[in-house]
Amino acid sequence: DNSGDAWNSSSVAVVFRQHAGDDVHSIFEERSQASGFSVRDIAVLAATLESFIHQESLARLKSAYRLTQVPEDGSGSEEQVLLVVETYMLIYVIGSNYTQIFQ
């Protein structure tokens, strides 16, 4: 269990490698080992991580809709939408391997 562990630059670099590829990872690594980051660099880093999180959340939500077979157009009943939310939370708890589990 890693809850409460502090993130370090290498763990952030791993996130970049997973989501943005080796080129971005290399740039990030070079910058972190050289002179460090400016305030602008940190702002870009934060915005990029936010974008990754948003994309991952959307993918989970789309999976929840697909698994529950509720239409994404907003025409689902309250009961169906609650099922989607429950499914989304289940996917969230399962973690990053949900795509392999539900295919």
C-alpha positions, 0 to 999 in steps of 0.5 A: 500500500503506497497511500500517503507516500510522497511523489518524487520526480521519478514517479512523475516521470513514470506517469509521463512515460506511460501517458506521453511516451519516451520523448516527453519522459526524456525531456522531463528527466533531463530537466529534473536532473539539470537545473530544476524547474521554473514556475512556468515549468511547474504550471505546464507540468500541472496542466499536463497531469490534469489533462492525463487525469481528465482523459483517464476519467473520461475513459472510465466513464465511457467504460461504465456506460458501455458495461451497463449498456446505458446510452451516453446521450442523456436519455437514461433513467435515474436508475440507469444513471445511478448504475453507471455511477456505481459501475464507474466507482467500481472501475475506479476502485479496481484501478488501472487494469480495468481495461483488461478486466472488462474486455 
